Amino acid sequence: MTGGSSFIITLPKEWVKNVRIQKNDPIGVMQQPNGTLLITPKTDREQIKTQKEFIVETGINQEYLFRELIGAYIAGFNSIKIISKPRLQPATRTTIRQFIQNTIGQEVVEETDTTIIIKDLLNPSEMPFTRTIKRMHIIVKGMYEDSVRSLKDKDIKLAEDVINRDSEVDRLHWLIARQHRIIQENVSFAEKMGTTLTVATTAYLISRIIERIGDHVNRIALSVTHLLQEEIDISITAKVEETSQLSLALFSKSIGAFTKKEIKEANEIFTDAETLIKRCEELDTFALGQEAPVAMALGSMVDSMRRIGDYAKDISESVINHLISEEK
């Protein structure tokens, strides 16, 4: 203590040298939600990532390359450089275009016969978690409704369109994963987003669940394309529609509990899910009495509807845990 109301803190010499703090440099001291203090070298320090380079060899597995590019994106690299010797192959260029189409903010800024440089042109702090989660919910909800509508209207093209929409859900999930990773490495980024690491972690968990729900809706749409190739009774459509509405209602209610911070709604989902389980069992029994192709397609749909209900409970559990920790 120095004087009557001031305190002095001593910084470790090795740390000062490592982060290259000079005389009269500002030091950031930020209070965290748990009461601890975070000391940063500069109060205005931005997230800095070195460029990630990939050396692409002839004959490289394109799926492997795509997953590596997604990994670099989620890791928070602001620049990705792909180098090939000899020149970049058409398959590699196609993979890079696929990567850009499936991510948000990534654009090619430089291109030669042997090199492509991709930079992130989006400011991640301008995309709040709640807004992204809501958008993911709207997309998946629309996919689910159109899947059932395609069965009701016998519109196989609509079912195929649902399958193609799944990539939009992946894009948003990867964006949240990227933001979450950046916040983990640079807590000041959370302040720019007006959020906390706890909220970021909860949003990441929920976005991952929504992405999996999207996969199951995709699976339902695929089953519809199989059902439409068979002669089916109108009662099948009615039973599928009724069961799907129950699982969709659970999903929507779980997202509402997150966005509105309603712990009561989150708890109600566990009770509401019992009705869905019963209907799924009834539809499963009904499916067993159908011809093999119809029974298999219906069985797959019932399994996905049940899983969507389970995922709604997972979302609710994450919401409850988060809201309880906020009260603490």
Rosetta blueprint (number, residue, H / E / L):
1 M L
2 T E
3 G L
4 G L
5 S L
6 S E
7 F L
8 I L
9 I L
10 T L
11 L L
12 P L
13 K H
14 E H
15 W H
16 V H
17 K H
18 N H
19 V L
20 R L
21 I L
22 Q L
23 K L
24 N L
25 D L
26 P L
27 I L
28 G E
29 V E
30 M E
31 Q E
32 Q L
33 P L
34 N L
35 G L
36 T L
37 L E
38 L E
39 I E
40 T E
41 P L
42 K L
43 T L
44 D L
45 R L
46 E L
47 Q L
48 I L
49 K L
50 T L
51 Q L
52 K E
53 E E
54 F E
55 I E
56 V E
57 E L
58 T L
59 G L
60 I L
61 N L
62 Q H
63 E H
64 Y H
65 L H
66 F H
67 R H
68 E H
69 L H
70 I H
71 G H
72 A H
73 Y H
74 I H
75 A H
76 G L
77 F L
78 N L
79 S E
80 I E
81 K E
82 I E
83 I E
84 S E
85 K L
86 P L
87 R L
88 L L
89 Q L
90 P H
91 A H
92 T H
93 R H
94 T H
95 T H
96 I H
97 R H
98 Q H
99 F H
100 I H
101 Q H
102 N L
103 T L
104 I L
105 G L
106 Q E
107 E E
108 V E
109 V E
110 E E
111 E E
112 T L
113 D L
114 T L
115 T E
116 I E
117 I E
118 I E
119 K E
120 D E
121 L L
122 L L
123 N L
124 P H
125 S H
126 E H
127 M L
128 P L
129 F H
130 T H
131 R H
132 T H
133 I H
134 K H
135 R H
136 M H
137 H H
138 I H
139 I H
140 V H
141 K H
142 G H
143 M H
144 Y H
145 E H
146 D H
147 S H
148 V H
149 R H
150 S H
151 L H
152 K H
153 D L
154 K L
155 D L
156 I H
157 K H
158 L H
159 A H
160 E H
161 D H
162 V H
163 I H
164 N H
165 R L
166 D H
167 S H
168 E H
169 V H
170 D H
171 R H
172 L H
173 H H
174 W H
175 L H
176 I H
177 A H
178 R H
179 Q H
180 H H
181 R H
182 I H
183 I H
184 Q H
185 E H
186 N L
187 V L
188 S H
189 F H
190 A H
191 E H
192 K H
193 M H
194 G L
195 T L
196 T L
197 L H
198 T H
199 V H
200 A H
201 T H
202 T H
203 A H
204 Y H
205 L H
206 I H
207 S H
208 R H
209 I H
210 I H
211 E H
212 R H
213 I H
214 G H
215 D H
216 H H
217 V H
218 N H
219 R H
220 I H
221 A H
222 L H
223 S H
224 V H
225 T H
226 H H
227 L H
228 L L
229 Q L
230 E L
231 E L
232 I L
233 D L
234 I H
235 S H
236 I H
237 T H
238 A H
239 K H
240 V H
241 E H
242 E H
243 T H
244 S H
245 Q H
246 L H
247 S H
248 L H
249 A H
250 L H
251 F H
252 S H
253 K H
254 S H
255 I H
256 G H
257 A H
258 F H
259 T H
260 K H
261 K L
262 E L
263 I H
264 K H
265 E H
266 A H
267 N H
268 E H
269 I H
270 F H
271 T H
272 D H
273 A H
274 E H
275 T H
276 L H
277 I H
278 K H
279 R H
280 C H
281 E H
282 E H
283 L H
284 D H
285 T H
286 F H
287 A H
288 L H
289 G L
290 Q L
291 E L
292 A H
293 P H
294 V H
295 A H
296 M H
297 A H
298 L H
299 G H
300 S H
301 M H
302 V H
303 D H
304 S H
305 M H
306 R H
307 R H
308 I H
309 G H
310 D H
311 Y H
312 A H
313 K H
314 D H
315 I H
316 S H
317 E H
318 S H
319 V H
320 I H
321 N H
322 H H
323 L H
324 I H
325 S H
326 E H
327 E H
328 K L
